[in-house]
Amino acid sequence: MKKFTKWQGCGNDFVLFDCLQDDIEDYASVARKVCDRHYGVGADGILVVLPSAQADFRMRIFNTDGSEAEMCGNGIRCFARYLYDFGLTKETRFTVETGAGILVPEIVLEGGKVKGVKVDMGEPHLLGEEIPVVGFDGSKVIDKSMSVDGQEYHFTAVSMGNPHCVIFVDDAEKFPIYELGHKFEEHALFPKKTNTEFVEVKDRQHVRMRVWERGAAVTLACGTGSCATVVAGILNGKLDRDAATEVELDGGKLSIHWANDNHVFMTGPAELVFSGELADCEACVC
Ligand SMILES: N[C@H](CCC[C@H](N)C(=O)O)C(=O)O
């Protein structure tokens, strides 16, 4: 029987499998089965803990549709808490190999208790070929025009290891995210598909953001999407860079700072929901 722990960060939830000793045979199949909210545990994705030759640990992340993503911001906070709370490390700061490179989570303690997790998410990638976005090789993709359902939208594209299409809107609550989200996800401009953030700027340090995630549809929060949102907001002159921005999501709030060293820092919660064992999962051959 395969043990797991269930986590959430701002309501973006994950089933975590520790595969340091025994691996899973078919990650994509397990992700699709386990993430199902009726026939499985229910989650926006699975996180896998693996050994690494380049860092203290390696994290892999798979969406509900079984696709593997390069990186997950809410996920790495949950991943870091698992390692610390379950005694796999005594350090409060350690390195994690991801598809976005080696990142550095830090457990934030207050009065000896874990208050949250701060993550150096590395540098944003802004050139078309890095994101990728078709037709923008060698240039940044800032305030460009795209057509969805015959409607023109201005977008800014940013990669945090995974692709993001940031759309500034007048009212994030009213935007028809359920009707249109997948049309942005699968737009021809994005050969690897994209996560799409619909962002209402409240003031120069505060945004309201809702997200349609690649491979997971609408989620309550997106950590890499929050980072991409703040980078896009600064690039478009809508947000200040000298202090952190509060990103208000459906499931909670994240603090994002694009520092002068070009690294993006994300701080937010990560909570254990429960532990369990899968009754039967033929793809979980260990
Ligand atoms: N669906 C995303 C991966 C999860 C990212 C999100 N949950 C986060 O917190 O960054 C993708 O395919 O790029």
The ligand as an ORCA input file, in Angstrom:
! r2SCAN-3c Opt
* xyz 0 1
  N      -0.344     23.717    -13.673
  C       1.045     24.219    -13.610
  C       1.827     23.503    -12.499
  C       1.330     23.867    -11.105
  C       1.634     25.303    -10.780
  C       0.849     25.919     -9.634
  N      -0.036     25.059     -8.907
  C       1.768     26.703     -8.696
  O       1.465     26.809     -7.504
  O       2.781     27.263     -9.213
  C       1.734     23.975    -14.972
  O       1.361     23.016    -15.684
  O       2.657     24.749    -15.273
*
